[in-house]
Amino acid sequence: MRNSLLVSSFFLALVSQQASSLSLAPEEFSASRELACVLAEQSLGYLDEKEYGARTHTVLDGFGEGERDNILAKALGYVDGLMFAVDDSDAEQVSDRLRTFVQSKSCEHGGYYRATVSL
């Protein structure tokens, strides 16, 4: 009985620890949304390598390694979710979906403004 109680307690502690590592604090959630915007802008070619590195570093600065991994995983999952039902062989459709996301309210806090001029 005691051994089964110990095993059950250990299993519960292990599951709790894994679940808490998958959940995000409000700051991590916000950072993951911002990083998703950075990833989308990079995919569209709006950022060169230096800008991408600087923006990524700015978003992840102040978080520990485990938190950074969670933020990146969540951001990648979000961008992947944007591509749901989009034919990945249709580059224009993929770009349109990413542009729509980058121009949405979700990404307006990035501090980068784009202007288009047509003559």
C-alpha positions as CSV (number, residue, x, y, z in Angstrom):
1,M,0.0,0.0,0.0
2,R,2.7,2.4,1.0
3,N,4.7,1.6,-2.2
4,S,1.7,2.3,-4.4
5,L,1.1,5.5,-2.6
6,L,4.7,6.6,-3.2
7,V,4.5,5.6,-6.9
8,S,1.2,7.5,-7.3
9,S,2.7,10.5,-5.5
10,F,5.8,10.4,-7.7
11,F,3.7,10.1,-10.9
12,L,1.4,13.0,-9.9
13,A,4.4,15.2,-9.1
14,L,6.0,14.3,-12.5
15,V,2.8,15.0,-14.4
16,S,2.3,18.3,-12.5
17,Q,5.8,19.4,-13.2
18,Q,5.4,18.6,-17.0
19,A,2.1,20.4,-17.1
20,S,3.5,23.5,-15.4
21,S,6.4,23.6,-17.8
22,L,4.0,23.6,-20.8
23,S,1.8,26.4,-19.4
24,L,2.9,30.0,-19.9
25,A,2.9,32.9,-17.6
26,P,1.3,36.1,-18.9
27,E,4.8,37.6,-19.8
28,E,5.7,34.4,-21.7
29,F,2.4,34.3,-23.5
30,S,2.9,37.9,-24.6
31,A,6.5,37.2,-25.7
32,S,5.3,34.2,-27.7
33,R,2.8,36.3,-29.6
34,E,5.5,38.9,-30.3
35,L,7.9,36.2,-31.4
36,A,5.3,34.8,-33.8
37,C,5.2,38.2,-35.4
38,V,8.9,38.3,-35.7
39,L,8.9,34.8,-37.3
40,A,6.2,35.8,-39.8
41,E,8.1,39.0,-40.7
42,Q,11.3,36.9,-41.2
43,S,9.4,34.4,-43.4
44,L,8.1,37.2,-45.6
45,G,11.6,38.7,-46.0
46,Y,10.8,41.9,-44.1
47,L,13.8,41.4,-41.7
48,D,17.4,40.8,-42.6
49,E,19.4,38.4,-40.5
50,K,20.7,41.1,-38.2
51,E,17.3,42.6,-37.6
52,Y,15.8,39.2,-37.0
53,G,18.5,38.4,-34.4
54,A,18.1,41.7,-32.7
55,R,14.3,41.4,-32.5
56,T,14.4,37.8,-31.3
57,H,17.0,38.7,-28.7
58,T,14.8,41.7,-27.5
59,V,11.8,39.5,-27.2
60,L,13.6,36.7,-25.3
61,D,15.8,38.9,-23.2
62,G,15.1,38.4,-19.5
63,F,13.8,34.9,-19.8
64,G,15.5,31.7,-18.7
65,E,16.5,28.9,-21.1
66,G,13.4,26.8,-20.3
67,E,11.1,29.8,-20.6
68,R,12.7,30.7,-24.0
69,D,12.1,27.1,-25.2
70,N,8.5,27.4,-24.2
71,I,8.1,30.8,-25.9
72,L,9.7,29.6,-29.1
73,A,7.6,26.4,-29.1
74,K,4.4,28.4,-28.6
75,A,5.4,31.0,-31.3
76,L,6.2,28.2,-33.8
77,G,2.9,26.5,-33.0
78,Y,1.0,29.7,-33.6
79,V,2.6,30.3,-36.9
80,D,2.0,26.7,-37.9
81,G,-1.6,27.1,-36.9
82,L,-1.9,30.1,-39.2
83,M,-0.9,27.8,-42.1
84,F,-3.7,25.4,-41.3
85,A,-5.7,24.6,-44.5
86,V,-3.2,26.5,-46.6
87,D,-1.5,24.6,-49.4
88,D,2.2,24.8,-48.6
89,S,3.1,24.5,-52.2
90,D,1.2,27.7,-53.0
91,A,3.7,30.3,-52.0
92,E,1.4,33.2,-52.7
93,Q,-1.3,31.8,-50.4
94,V,1.3,31.3,-47.7
95,S,2.6,34.8,-48.1
96,D,-0.9,36.3,-48.1
97,R,-1.7,34.5,-44.8
98,L,1.5,35.7,-43.2
99,R,1.0,39.3,-44.5
100,T,-2.5,39.3,-43.1
101,F,-1.2,38.2,-39.7
102,V,1.7,40.7,-39.7
103,Q,-0.7,43.5,-40.5
104,S,-3.2,42.5,-37.8
105,K,-3.6,43.9,-34.4
106,S,-1.7,41.0,-33.0
107,C,1.5,42.4,-34.5
108,E,1.0,46.1,-34.2
109,H,3.1,46.3,-31.1
110,G,6.2,45.3,-32.9
111,G,7.3,48.9,-33.4
112,Y,7.9,48.6,-37.1
113,Y,5.6,50.4,-39.5
114,R,5.3,49.7,-43.2
115,A,4.1,52.1,-45.7
116,T,3.3,51.3,-49.2
117,V,3.1,53.8,-52.0
118,S,1.6,53.2,-55.4
119,L,1.9,55.7,-58.2
